Amino acid sequence: MTVQTANTPIADERRFRFNRQVMIGVFFVIIGLMVLYLGVETVSDAETVITFGDDRVEEVIRATIPTQPYLLVAGVLFLLCSAAAIATSQDEDRQQIGTYALYFAGVLIIPTILIAAAEGRSTSATTLISESLRLATPIAIGSIGGLWCERSGVINIAIEGMMLVGACFGFVALFFLRQEYGATNWVFLVSVIAAVISGGVAALLHAWLSITFKTDQVVSGTVINIMALGITSFVRAEYLQSTEASTETLPSVAIPLLSEIPILGETLFNNKPIFYSMFILLILTHILLFNSRWGLRTRAVGENPHAADTLGIKVNRIRWTNVFIGGLIAGLAGAWLTLETTGRFNDNMTDGRGFIALAALIFGKWTPFGAFSGALLFGFSEAMGTRLQLLEISVPSQFLQMVPYITTIVVLAGLIGRSISPKALGQPYEKE
């Protein structure tokens, strides 16, 4: 008979645990096998040309890559990274090695998809970067708006509705002012302000329901989303549908000197105002949230409102203000859709971007730069879906249009690890 002693290992400790690192490792095993299969099926002499730069300024770098050797090597690298991740997943001392391997595999997947899709043809990496940043703009701005709300303890799933209201009424202002005064800069400015204020008004309704009347914050946000869809559809049918839609958008603004930087200067520094505002809001939010008295009070209210109250902080006032600020920012994200991109308004044109902004916020663990990283990921996935359609790969376009939403599900389901929200998030505050 075997006697269990203090030094005898417990059987449960030896059991293989199917943790998050193993799950991601298995995911990349599947990716690696798929890439190897593509490499075998690829024409051996096919070469893919990846360009960097802008043809308009004749500053283009071209990289010619043998497609089949690249895919075969990439497939092996995916399998090696997966093996490293799975092999180190049970040892806490070596888990970091597997984590770095998975990071490398995550980065490697980007050029691999691009090269596999463009087999034997030419495609521009600079255009892909530009489109990724452009498509990330409303998501990043929306997630920053949600950040101000949720850091103060108020759940905001109404980002979608606030963006939709901002998109609608910003366009309405542009449409009627343009008829009277033309498409001047001040008309565009007033239209953007109208969009921002519209988002703020929707946010005030959310604050009134969830803070003053202590309505369930998820229900309040859902109500605003449904109401925004109904109001904007009515406005479009009543005032916009029977008339010609404007196709004019905000003008581009080239930043002197910076726009002349080779390769990326034209992409990053010759853009439109709301695109630039994304970076301004990102930096300001980070500074204010983590390096100012207001940010400290906001975080205190979101973590422990009772303790903040004992220090003399007006909890509900802080929450009201932050929800309003978040609504203003979400309205600006909506303005991007109509005033900076399309020059028209369509029913439900936010198309789920508000919910993706919320997913980016969770992905970023309620930090400004983390949320921006999540927005870039989703912007890139949408740009990649569009690029794959242009390259006419043999996949139905409906599936390619699903790429951003599939990315959202995959990321939130298991790739981001544990994401801890502010402790008082969703809890109405009652003064004792």
Secondary structure, DSSP 8 states (H G I E B T S, - for coil): -----TTS--HHHHS----HHHHHHHHHHHHHHHHHHHHHHS-TT-EEEEEEEEGGGTEEEEEEEEHHHHHHHHHHHHHHHHHHHHHTTT-TTTHHHHHHHHHHHHHHHHHHHHHHHTTTSEEEHHHHHHHHHHHHHHHHHHHHHHHHHHHTT---TTHHHHHHHHHHHHHHHHHHHHHHH-S-HHHHHHHHHHHHHHHHHHHHHHHIIIIIS---HHHHHHHHHHHHHHHHHHHIIIIITTS---------EE-TTGGGSTTTHHHHHEE-HHHHHHHHHHHHHHHHHHHSHHHHHHHHHHH-HHHHHHTT--HHHHHHHHHHHHHHHHHHHHHIIIIIIISS--TTTTTTHHHHHHHHHHHTTT-HHHHHHHHHHHHHHHHHHHHHHHTT-SS-HHHHHTHHHHHHHHIIIIIS------TTTT------
